[in-house]
């Protein structure tokens, strides 16, 4: 995902995507908001030592986050 704000399509719906880095690039925050309804995707990704990563979804199953990230298609607005 590109850093900043972008848009994507997922399951036929348009989403506004916001992706930021914090802590000198060691952490990532991601939030996707469905524009036509109330669905959203939110998570933090922590880059740990030894090239390991820790995914922390915000109030949703990890599977929902992974499915979204693997299937959202970026679009130009």
PyMOL Python script that loads the backbone (N, CA, C, O; Angstrom):
from pymol import cmd

cmd.read_pdbstr("""\
ATOM      1  N   UNK A   1       0.831  -1.179   0.000  1.00  0.00           N
ATOM      2  CA  UNK A   1       0.000   0.000   0.000  1.00  0.00           C
ATOM      3  C   UNK A   1       0.881   1.249   0.000  1.00  0.00           C
ATOM      4  O   UNK A   1       1.884   1.309   0.712  1.00  0.00           O
ATOM      5  N   UNK A   2       0.508   2.225  -0.787  1.00  0.00           N
ATOM      6  CA  UNK A   2       1.284   3.467  -0.774  1.00  0.00           C
ATOM      7  C   UNK A   2       1.068   4.238   0.535  1.00  0.00           C
ATOM      8  O   UNK A   2       0.008   4.143   1.153  1.00  0.00           O
ATOM      9  N   UNK A   3       2.067   4.985   0.937  1.00  0.00           N
ATOM     10  CA  UNK A   3       1.948   5.837   2.118  1.00  0.00           C
ATOM     11  C   UNK A   3       1.078   7.042   1.748  1.00  0.00           C
ATOM     12  O   UNK A   3       1.184   7.586   0.649  1.00  0.00           O
ATOM     13  N   UNK A   4       0.224   7.444   2.677  1.00  0.00           N
ATOM     14  CA  UNK A   4      -0.663   8.571   2.441  1.00  0.00           C
ATOM     15  C   UNK A   4      -2.083   8.097   2.204  1.00  0.00           C
ATOM     16  O   UNK A   4      -2.479   7.025   2.662  1.00  0.00           O
ATOM     17  N   UNK A   5      -2.838   8.899   1.489  1.00  0.00           N
ATOM     18  CA  UNK A   5      -4.237   8.591   1.202  1.00  0.00           C
ATOM     19  C   UNK A   5      -4.377   8.101  -0.227  1.00  0.00           C
ATOM     20  O   UNK A   5      -3.811   8.680  -1.155  1.00  0.00           O
ATOM     21  N   UNK A   6      -5.137   7.028  -0.393  1.00  0.00           N
ATOM     22  CA  UNK A   6      -5.431   6.493  -1.723  1.00  0.00           C
ATOM     23  C   UNK A   6      -6.835   5.899  -1.673  1.00  0.00           C
ATOM     24  O   UNK A   6      -7.513   5.962  -0.647  1.00  0.00           O
ATOM     25  N   UNK A   7      -7.256   5.326  -2.786  1.00  0.00           N
ATOM     26  CA  UNK A   7      -8.587   4.733  -2.868  1.00  0.00           C
ATOM     27  C   UNK A   7      -8.475   3.338  -3.450  1.00  0.00           C
ATOM     28  O   UNK A   7      -7.567   3.042  -4.227  1.00  0.00           O
ATOM     29  N   UNK A   8      -9.417   2.478  -3.060  1.00  0.00           N
ATOM     30  CA  UNK A   8      -9.399   1.117  -3.562  1.00  0.00           C
ATOM     31  C   UNK A   8     -10.797   0.553  -3.697  1.00  0.00           C
ATOM     32  O   UNK A   8     -11.757   1.082  -3.136  1.00  0.00           O
ATOM     33  N   UNK A   9     -10.896  -0.534  -4.454  1.00  0.00           N
ATOM     34  CA  UNK A   9     -12.139  -1.289  -4.605  1.00  0.00           C
ATOM     35  C   UNK A   9     -11.985  -2.634  -3.921  1.00  0.00           C
ATOM     36  O   UNK A   9     -10.968  -3.312  -4.067  1.00  0.00           O
ATOM     37  N   UNK A  10     -13.016  -3.007  -3.171  1.00  0.00           N
ATOM     38  CA  UNK A  10     -13.033  -4.294  -2.485  1.00  0.00           C
ATOM     39  C   UNK A  10     -14.468  -4.794  -2.464  1.00  0.00           C
ATOM     40  O   UNK A  10     -15.363  -4.104  -1.975  1.00  0.00           O
ATOM     41  N   UNK A  11     -14.687  -5.978  -2.987  1.00  0.00           N
ATOM     42  CA  UNK A  11     -16.037  -6.571  -3.049  1.00  0.00           C
ATOM     43  C   UNK A  11     -17.062  -5.608  -3.644  1.00  0.00           C
ATOM     44  O   UNK A  11     -18.198  -5.535  -3.174  1.00  0.00           O
ATOM     45  N   UNK A  12     -16.659  -4.874  -4.674  1.00  0.00           N
ATOM     46  CA  UNK A  12     -17.566  -3.978  -5.376  1.00  0.00           C
ATOM     47  C   UNK A  12     -17.796  -2.629  -4.722  1.00  0.00           C
ATOM     48  O   UNK A  12     -18.571  -1.824  -5.237  1.00  0.00           O
ATOM     49  N   UNK A  13     -17.140  -2.363  -3.600  1.00  0.00           N
ATOM     50  CA  UNK A  13     -17.310  -1.086  -2.898  1.00  0.00           C
ATOM     51  C   UNK A  13     -16.016  -0.290  -2.915  1.00  0.00           C
ATOM     52  O   UNK A  13     -14.920  -0.851  -2.924  1.00  0.00           O
ATOM     53  N   UNK A  14     -16.165   1.041  -2.919  1.00  0.00           N
ATOM     54  CA  UNK A  14     -15.007   1.929  -2.897  1.00  0.00           C
ATOM     55  C   UNK A  14     -14.631   2.231  -1.449  1.00  0.00           C
ATOM     56  O   UNK A  14     -15.496   2.458  -0.603  1.00  0.00           O
ATOM     57  N   UNK A  15     -13.327   2.230  -1.180  1.00  0.00           N
ATOM     58  CA  UNK A  15     -12.785   2.525   0.142  1.00  0.00           C
ATOM     59  C   UNK A  15     -11.764   3.652   0.050  1.00  0.00           C
ATOM     60  O   UNK A  15     -11.023   3.757  -0.927  1.00  0.00           O
ATOM     61  N   UNK A  16     -11.738   4.484   1.072  1.00  0.00           N
ATOM     62  CA  UNK A  16     -10.674   5.470   1.234  1.00  0.00           C
ATOM     63  C   UNK A  16      -9.628   4.833   2.145  1.00  0.00           C
ATOM     64  O   UNK A  16      -9.949   4.388   3.247  1.00  0.00           O
ATOM     65  N   UNK A  17      -8.378   4.790   1.687  1.00  0.00           N
ATOM     66  CA  UNK A  17      -7.298   4.126   2.409  1.00  0.00           C
ATOM     67  C   UNK A  17      -6.329   5.168   2.965  1.00  0.00           C
ATOM     68  O   UNK A  17      -5.912   6.078   2.248  1.00  0.00           O
ATOM     69  N   UNK A  18      -5.977   5.035   4.225  1.00  0.00           N
ATOM     70  CA  UNK A  18      -4.985   5.915   4.837  1.00  0.00           C
ATOM     71  C   UNK A  18      -3.894   5.048   5.453  1.00  0.00           C
ATOM     72  O   UNK A  18      -4.172   4.198   6.298  1.00  0.00           O
ATOM     73  N   UNK A  19      -2.653   5.266   5.026  1.00  0.00           N
ATOM     74  CA  UNK A  19      -1.517   4.451   5.455  1.00  0.00           C
ATOM     75  C   UNK A  19      -0.394   5.383   5.889  1.00  0.00           C
ATOM     76  O   UNK A  19       0.065   6.215   5.106  1.00  0.00           O
ATOM     77  N   UNK A  20       0.048   5.245   7.137  1.00  0.00           N
ATOM     78  CA  UNK A  20       1.117   6.098   7.656  1.00  0.00           C
ATOM     79  C   UNK A  20       2.193   5.262   8.336  1.00  0.00           C
ATOM     80  O   UNK A  20       1.941   4.147   8.793  1.00  0.00           O
ATOM     81  N   UNK A  21       3.397   5.826   8.393  1.00  0.00           N
ATOM     82  CA  UNK A  21       4.500   5.241   9.155  1.00  0.00           C
ATOM     83  C   UNK A  21       4.702   6.082  10.401  1.00  0.00           C
ATOM     84  O   UNK A  21       4.552   7.304  10.362  1.00  0.00           O
ATOM     85  N   UNK A  22       5.043   5.433  11.508  1.00  0.00           N
ATOM     86  CA  UNK A  22       5.366   6.136  12.744  1.00  0.00           C
ATOM     87  C   UNK A  22       6.656   5.556  13.311  1.00  0.00           C
ATOM     88  O   UNK A  22       7.139   4.525  12.842  1.00  0.00           O
ATOM     89  N   UNK A  23       7.201   6.210  14.304  1.00  0.00           N
ATOM     90  CA  UNK A  23       8.399   5.729  14.995  1.00  0.00           C
ATOM     91  C   UNK A  23       9.537   5.451  14.015  1.00  0.00           C
ATOM     92  O   UNK A  23      10.165   4.393  14.060  1.00  0.00           O
ATOM     93  N   UNK A  24       9.792   6.408  13.135  1.00  0.00           N
ATOM     94  CA  UNK A  24      10.880   6.310  12.147  1.00  0.00           C
ATOM     95  C   UNK A  24      10.733   5.090  11.243  1.00  0.00           C
ATOM     96  O   UNK A  24      11.725   4.452  10.893  1.00  0.00           O
ATOM     97  N   UNK A  25       9.505   4.768  10.867  1.00  0.00           N
ATOM     98  CA  UNK A  25       9.249   3.660   9.957  1.00  0.00           C
ATOM     99  C   UNK A  25       9.167   2.300  10.616  1.00  0.00           C
ATOM    100  O   UNK A  25       9.008   1.294   9.926  1.00  0.00           O
ATOM    101  N   UNK A  26       9.271   2.243  11.933  1.00  0.00           N
ATOM    102  CA  UNK A  26       9.220   0.956  12.631  1.00  0.00           C
ATOM    103  C   UNK A  26       7.794   0.450  12.802  1.00  0.00           C
ATOM    104  O   UNK A  26       7.577  -0.743  13.011  1.00  0.00           O
ATOM    105  N   UNK A  27       6.826   1.350  12.715  1.00  0.00           N
ATOM    106  CA  UNK A  27       5.418   0.983  12.868  1.00  0.00           C
ATOM    107  C   UNK A  27       4.620   1.540  11.697  1.00  0.00           C
ATOM    108  O   UNK A  27       4.971   2.569  11.120  1.00  0.00           O
ATOM    109  N   UNK A  28       3.549   0.848  11.360  1.00  0.00           N
ATOM    110  CA  UNK A  28       2.645   1.323  10.317  1.00  0.00           C
ATOM    111  C   UNK A  28       1.228   1.327  10.862  1.00  0.00           C
ATOM    112  O   UNK A  28       0.837   0.449  11.631  1.00  0.00           O
ATOM    113  N   UNK A  29       0.471   2.325  10.452  1.00  0.00           N
ATOM    114  CA  UNK A  29      -0.954   2.397  10.778  1.00  0.00           C
ATOM    115  C   UNK A  29      -1.718   2.398   9.467  1.00  0.00           C
ATOM    116  O   UNK A  29      -1.325   3.054   8.503  1.00  0.00           O
ATOM    117  N   UNK A  30      -2.818   1.652   9.445  1.00  0.00           N
ATOM    118  CA  UNK A  30      -3.626   1.558   8.238  1.00  0.00           C
ATOM    119  C   UNK A  30      -5.090   1.645   8.625  1.00  0.00           C
ATOM    120  O   UNK A  30      -5.536   1.003   9.576  1.00  0.00           O
ATOM    121  N   UNK A  31      -5.841   2.457   7.865  1.00  0.00           N
ATOM    122  CA  UNK A  31      -7.282   2.571   8.073  1.00  0.00           C
ATOM    123  C   UNK A  31      -7.950   2.679   6.712  1.00  0.00           C
ATOM    124  O   UNK A  31      -7.578   3.521   5.895  1.00  0.00           O
ATOM    125  N   UNK A  32      -8.930   1.829   6.472  1.00  0.00           N
ATOM    126  CA  UNK A  32      -9.713   1.866   5.235  1.00  0.00           C
ATOM    127  C   UNK A  32     -11.176   2.037   5.614  1.00  0.00           C
ATOM    128  O   UNK A  32     -11.705   1.298   6.445  1.00  0.00           O
ATOM    129  N   UNK A  33     -11.822   3.016   5.001  1.00  0.00           N
ATOM    130  CA  UNK A  33     -13.220   3.327   5.295  1.00  0.00           C
ATOM    131  C   UNK A  33     -14.057   3.136   4.042  1.00  0.00           C
ATOM    132  O   UNK A  33     -13.792   3.749   3.008  1.00  0.00           O
ATOM    133  N   UNK A  34     -15.072   2.278   4.141  1.00  0.00           N
ATOM    134  CA  UNK A  34     -15.984   2.068   3.021  1.00  0.00           C
ATOM    135  C   UNK A  34     -16.788   3.349   2.816  1.00  0.00           C
ATOM    136  O   UNK A  34     -17.381   3.867   3.762  1.00  0.00           O
ATOM    137  N   UNK A  35     -16.811   3.856   1.599  1.00  0.00           N
ATOM    138  CA  UNK A  35     -17.463   5.139   1.342  1.00  0.00           C
ATOM    139  C   UNK A  35     -18.979   5.034   1.211  1.00  0.00           C
ATOM    140  O   UNK A  35     -19.679   6.029   1.399  1.00  0.00           O
ATOM    141  N   UNK A  36     -19.498   3.858   0.896  1.00  0.00           N
ATOM    142  CA  UNK A  36     -20.940   3.721   0.680  1.00  0.00           C
ATOM    143  C   UNK A  36     -21.673   3.070   1.852  1.00  0.00           C
ATOM    144  O   UNK A  36     -22.889   2.884   1.795  1.00  0.00           O
ATOM    145  N   UNK A  37     -20.942   2.722   2.917  1.00  0.00           N
ATOM    146  CA  UNK A  37     -21.564   2.038   4.038  1.00  0.00           C
ATOM    147  C   UNK A  37     -20.720   2.280   5.287  1.00  0.00           C
ATOM    148  O   UNK A  37     -19.996   3.272   5.361  1.00  0.00           O
ATOM    149  N   UNK A  38     -20.807   1.390   6.260  1.00  0.00           N
ATOM    150  CA  UNK A  38     -20.119   1.602   7.534  1.00  0.00           C
ATOM    151  C   UNK A  38     -18.941   0.664   7.769  1.00  0.00           C
ATOM    152  O   UNK A  38     -18.367   0.673   8.858  1.00  0.00           O
ATOM    153  N   UNK A  39     -18.564  -0.143   6.785  1.00  0.00           N
ATOM    154  CA  UNK A  39     -17.462  -1.080   6.986  1.00  0.00           C
ATOM    155  C   UNK A  39     -16.131  -0.334   7.068  1.00  0.00           C
ATOM    156  O   UNK A  39     -15.962   0.722   6.457  1.00  0.00           O
ATOM    157  N   UNK A  40     -15.203  -0.886   7.819  1.00  0.00           N
ATOM    158  CA  UNK A  40     -13.858  -0.323   7.883  1.00  0.00           C
ATOM    159  C   UNK A  40     -12.858  -1.433   8.187  1.00  0.00           C
ATOM    160  O   UNK A  40     -13.219  -2.498   8.688  1.00  0.00           O
ATOM    161  N   UNK A  41     -11.612  -1.163   7.879  1.00  0.00           N
ATOM    162  CA  UNK A  41     -10.491  -2.042   8.185  1.00  0.00           C
ATOM    163  C   UNK A  41      -9.471  -1.182   8.908  1.00  0.00           C
ATOM    164  O   UNK A  41      -9.153  -0.085   8.450  1.00  0.00           O
ATOM    165  N   UNK A  42      -8.948  -1.664  10.040  1.00  0.00           N
ATOM    166  CA  UNK A  42      -7.983  -0.882  10.794  1.00  0.00           C
ATOM    167  C   UNK A  42      -6.982  -1.815  11.463  1.00  0.00           C
ATOM    168  O   UNK A  42      -7.353  -2.814  12.080  1.00  0.00           O
ATOM    169  N   UNK A  43      -5.702  -1.464  11.327  1.00  0.00           N
ATOM    170  CA  UNK A  43      -4.679  -2.267  11.997  1.00  0.00           C
ATOM    171  C   UNK A  43      -3.391  -1.478  12.154  1.00  0.00           C
ATOM    172  O   UNK A  43      -3.166  -0.464  11.492  1.00  0.00           O
ATOM    173  N   UNK A  44      -2.557  -1.977  13.049  1.00  0.00           N
ATOM    174  CA  UNK A  44      -1.190  -1.501  13.213  1.00  0.00           C
ATOM    175  C   UNK A  44      -0.271  -2.664  12.862  1.00  0.00           C
ATOM    176  O   UNK A  44      -0.583  -3.821  13.141  1.00  0.00           O
ATOM    177  N   UNK A  45       0.854  -2.346  12.253  1.00  0.00           N
ATOM    178  CA  UNK A  45       1.860  -3.347  11.907  1.00  0.00           C
ATOM    179  C   UNK A  45       3.177  -2.889  12.511  1.00  0.00           C
ATOM    180  O   UNK A  45       3.664  -1.797  12.219  1.00  0.00           O
ATOM    181  N   UNK A  46       3.744  -3.741  13.357  1.00  0.00           N
ATOM    182  CA  UNK A  46       4.997  -3.417  14.035  1.00  0.00           C
ATOM    183  C   UNK A  46       6.125  -4.218  13.404  1.00  0.00           C
ATOM    184  O   UNK A  46       6.029  -5.437  13.261  1.00  0.00           O
ATOM    185  N   UNK A  47       7.198  -3.524  13.028  1.00  0.00           N
ATOM    186  CA  UNK A  47       8.379  -4.175  12.463  1.00  0.00           C
ATOM    187  C   UNK A  47       9.344  -4.439  13.617  1.00  0.00           C
ATOM    188  O   UNK A  47       9.894  -3.510  14.210  1.00  0.00           O
ATOM    189  N   UNK A  48       9.539  -5.714  13.920  1.00  0.00           N
ATOM    190  CA  UNK A  48      10.367  -6.113  15.046  1.00  0.00           C
ATOM    191  C   UNK A  48      11.775  -6.466  14.577  1.00  0.00           C
ATOM    192  O   UNK A  48      12.068  -6.437  13.382  1.00  0.00           O
ATOM    193  N   UNK A  49      12.626  -6.794  15.513  1.00  0.00           N
ATOM    194  CA  UNK A  49      13.986  -7.219  15.173  1.00  0.00           C
ATOM    195  C   UNK A  49      13.942  -8.539  14.411  1.00  0.00           C
ATOM    196  O   UNK A  49      12.937  -9.249  14.443  1.00  0.00           O
ATOM    197  N   UNK A  50      15.020  -8.858  13.736  1.00  0.00           N
ATOM    198  CA  UNK A  50      15.146 -10.102  12.971  1.00  0.00           C
ATOM    199  C   UNK A  50      14.120 -10.199  11.852  1.00  0.00           C
ATOM    200  O   UNK A  50      13.702 -11.299  11.491  1.00  0.00           O
ATOM    201  N   UNK A  51      13.710  -9.064  11.300  1.00  0.00           N
ATOM    202  CA  UNK A  51      12.778  -8.991  10.178  1.00  0.00           C
ATOM    203  C   UNK A  51      11.440  -9.666  10.464  1.00  0.00           C
ATOM    204  O   UNK A  51      10.789 -10.158   9.542  1.00  0.00           O
ATOM    205  N   UNK A  52      11.024  -9.694  11.721  1.00  0.00           N
ATOM    206  CA  UNK A  52       9.716 -10.225  12.086  1.00  0.00           C
ATOM    207  C   UNK A  52       8.729  -9.072  12.164  1.00  0.00           C
ATOM    208  O   UNK A  52       9.112  -7.921  12.375  1.00  0.00           O
ATOM    209  N   UNK A  53       7.449  -9.396  11.989  1.00  0.00           N
ATOM    210  CA  UNK A  53       6.394  -8.390  12.004  1.00  0.00           C
ATOM    211  C   UNK A  53       5.273  -8.855  12.924  1.00  0.00           C
ATOM    212  O   UNK A  53       5.011 -10.051  13.050  1.00  0.00           O
ATOM    213  N   UNK A  54       4.626  -7.907  13.555  1.00  0.00           N
ATOM    214  CA  UNK A  54       3.497  -8.194  14.430  1.00  0.00           C
ATOM    215  C   UNK A  54       2.295  -7.398  13.939  1.00  0.00           C
ATOM    216  O   UNK A  54       2.302  -6.168  13.968  1.00  0.00           O
ATOM    217  N   UNK A  55       1.263  -8.106  13.490  1.00  0.00           N
ATOM    218  CA  UNK A  55       0.030  -7.493  13.006  1.00  0.00           C
ATOM    219  C   UNK A  55      -0.952  -7.394  14.164  1.00  0.00           C
ATOM    220  O   UNK A  55      -1.247  -8.392  14.821  1.00  0.00           O
ATOM    221  N   UNK A  56      -1.456  -6.189  14.412  1.00  0.00           N
ATOM    222  CA  UNK A  56      -2.425  -5.964  15.481  1.00  0.00           C
ATOM    223  C   UNK A  56      -3.679  -5.313  14.904  1.00  0.00           C
ATOM    224  O   UNK A  56      -3.750  -4.087  14.813  1.00  0.00           O
ATOM    225  N   UNK A  57      -4.671  -6.120  14.513  1.00  0.00           N
ATOM    226  CA  UNK A  57      -5.937  -5.562  14.030  1.00  0.00           C
ATOM    227  C   UNK A  57      -6.645  -4.793  15.146  1.00  0.00           C
ATOM    228  O   UNK A  57      -6.493  -5.116  16.324  1.00  0.00           O
ATOM    229  N   UNK A  58      -7.407  -3.790  14.773  1.00  0.00           N
ATOM    230  CA  UNK A  58      -8.162  -2.983  15.728  1.00  0.00           C
ATOM    231  C   UNK A  58      -9.622  -3.433  15.725  1.00  0.00           C
ATOM    232  O   UNK A  58     -10.377  -3.109  14.808  1.00  0.00           O
ATOM    233  N   UNK A  59     -10.006  -4.171  16.743  1.00  0.00           N
ATOM    234  CA  UNK A  59     -11.390  -4.593  16.959  1.00  0.00           C
ATOM    235  C   UNK A  59     -11.983  -5.387  15.807  1.00  0.00           C
ATOM    236  O   UNK A  59     -13.154  -5.215  15.467  1.00  0.00           O
ATOM    237  N   UNK A  60     -11.177  -6.258  15.206  1.00  0.00           N
ATOM    238  CA  UNK A  60     -11.662  -7.137  14.141  1.00  0.00           C
ATOM    239  C   UNK A  60     -10.732  -8.330  14.031  1.00  0.00           C
ATOM    240  O   UNK A  60      -9.590  -8.268  14.485  1.00  0.00           O
ATOM    241  N   UNK A  61     -11.209  -9.418  13.433  1.00  0.00           N
ATOM    242  CA  UNK A  61     -10.353 -10.596  13.283  1.00  0.00           C
ATOM    243  C   UNK A  61      -9.188 -10.340  12.323  1.00  0.00           C
ATOM    244  O   UNK A  61      -9.327  -9.608  11.343  1.00  0.00           O
ATOM    245  N   UNK A  62      -8.059 -10.943  12.615  1.00  0.00           N
ATOM    246  CA  UNK A  62      -6.885 -10.840  11.752  1.00  0.00           C
ATOM    247  C   UNK A  62      -7.202 -11.311  10.334  1.00  0.00           C
ATOM    248  O   UNK A  62      -6.683 -10.756   9.365  1.00  0.00           O
ATOM    249  N   UNK A  63      -8.045 -12.324  10.208  1.00  0.00           N
ATOM    250  CA  UNK A  63      -8.402 -12.868   8.897  1.00  0.00           C
ATOM    251  C   UNK A  63      -9.080 -11.820   8.019  1.00  0.00           C
ATOM    252  O   UNK A  63      -8.855 -11.787   6.809  1.00  0.00           O
ATOM    253  N   UNK A  64      -9.914 -10.959   8.623  1.00  0.00           N
ATOM    254  CA  UNK A  64     -10.591  -9.903   7.860  1.00  0.00           C
ATOM    255  C   UNK A  64      -9.570  -8.920   7.296  1.00  0.00           C
ATOM    256  O   UNK A  64      -9.676  -8.503   6.143  1.00  0.00           O
ATOM    257  N   UNK A  65      -8.587  -8.553   8.105  1.00  0.00           N
ATOM    258  CA  UNK A  65      -7.537  -7.626   7.664  1.00  0.00           C
ATOM    259  C   UNK A  65      -6.741  -8.235   6.520  1.00  0.00           C
ATOM    260  O   UNK A  65      -6.538  -7.589   5.491  1.00  0.00           O
ATOM    261  N   UNK A  66      -6.295  -9.462   6.690  1.00  0.00           N
ATOM    262  CA  UNK A  66      -5.471 -10.119   5.668  1.00  0.00           C
ATOM    263  C   UNK A  66      -6.251 -10.274   4.368  1.00  0.00           C
ATOM    264  O   UNK A  66      -5.711 -10.023   3.290  1.00  0.00           O
ATOM    265  N   UNK A  67      -7.513 -10.683   4.458  1.00  0.00           N
ATOM    266  CA  UNK A  67      -8.336 -10.849   3.256  1.00  0.00           C
ATOM    267  C   UNK A  67      -8.480  -9.517   2.514  1.00  0.00           C
ATOM    268  O   UNK A  67      -8.406  -9.477   1.286  1.00  0.00           O
ATOM    269  N   UNK A  68      -8.684  -8.442   3.254  1.00  0.00           N
ATOM    270  CA  UNK A  68      -8.816  -7.128   2.627  1.00  0.00           C
ATOM    271  C   UNK A  68      -7.520  -6.733   1.926  1.00  0.00           C
ATOM    272  O   UNK A  68      -7.541  -6.369   0.750  1.00  0.00           O
ATOM    273  N   UNK A  69      -6.407  -6.800   2.624  1.00  0.00           N
ATOM    274  CA  UNK A  69      -5.114  -6.380   2.062  1.00  0.00           C
ATOM    275  C   UNK A  69      -4.757  -7.206   0.829  1.00  0.00           C
ATOM    276  O   UNK A  69      -4.209  -6.673  -0.136  1.00  0.00           O
ATOM    277  N   UNK A  70      -5.059  -8.484   0.854  1.00  0.00           N
ATOM    278  CA  UNK A  70      -4.739  -9.349  -0.289  1.00  0.00           C
ATOM    279  C   UNK A  70      -5.648  -9.109  -1.487  1.00  0.00           C
ATOM    280  O   UNK A  70      -5.286  -9.461  -2.609  1.00  0.00           O
ATOM    281  N   UNK A  71      -6.826  -8.515  -1.271  1.00  0.00           N
ATOM    282  CA  UNK A  71      -7.812  -8.430  -2.352  1.00  0.00           C
ATOM    283  C   UNK A  71      -8.238  -7.026  -2.770  1.00  0.00           C
ATOM    284  O   UNK A  71      -8.904  -6.876  -3.794  1.00  0.00           O
ATOM    285  N   UNK A  72      -7.878  -6.004  -2.019  1.00  0.00           N
ATOM    286  CA  UNK A  72      -8.247  -4.643  -2.424  1.00  0.00           C
ATOM    287  C   UNK A  72      -7.458  -4.269  -3.675  1.00  0.00           C
ATOM    288  O   UNK A  72      -6.283  -4.610  -3.809  1.00  0.00           O
ATOM    289  N   UNK A  73      -8.123  -3.563  -4.584  1.00  0.00           N
ATOM    290  CA  UNK A  73      -7.482  -3.103  -5.820  1.00  0.00           C
ATOM    291  C   UNK A  73      -7.403  -1.584  -5.779  1.00  0.00           C
ATOM    292  O   UNK A  73      -8.425  -0.907  -5.664  1.00  0.00           O
ATOM    293  N   UNK A  74      -6.186  -1.050  -5.872  1.00  0.00           N
ATOM    294  CA  UNK A  74      -6.010   0.399  -5.877  1.00  0.00           C
ATOM    295  C   UNK A  74      -6.604   0.991  -7.146  1.00  0.00           C
ATOM    296  O   UNK A  74      -6.490   0.412  -8.226  1.00  0.00           O
ATOM    297  N   UNK A  75      -7.245   2.163  -7.005  1.00  0.00           N
ATOM    298  CA  UNK A  75      -7.851   2.844  -8.154  1.00  0.00           C
ATOM    299  C   UNK A  75      -7.444   4.314  -8.146  1.00  0.00           C
ATOM    300  O   UNK A  75      -7.064   4.859  -7.110  1.00  0.00           O
ATOM    301  N   UNK A  76      -7.528   4.940  -9.300  1.00  0.00           N
ATOM    302  CA  UNK A  76      -7.310   6.381  -9.428  1.00  0.00           C
ATOM    303  C   UNK A  76      -8.659   7.084  -9.302  1.00  0.00           C
ATOM    304  O   UNK A  76      -9.663   6.603  -9.828  1.00  0.00           O
ATOM    305  N   UNK A  77      -8.685   8.197  -8.622  1.00  0.00           N
ATOM    306  CA  UNK A  77      -9.934   8.948  -8.452  1.00  0.00           C
ATOM    307  C   UNK A  77      -9.836  10.243  -9.214  1.00  0.00           C
ATOM    308  O   UNK A  77     -10.778  11.035  -9.211  1.00  0.00           O
TER     309      UNK A  77
END
""", "prot")
cmd.dss("prot")
cmd.show_as("cartoon", "prot")
cmd.util.cbc("prot")
cmd.orient("prot")
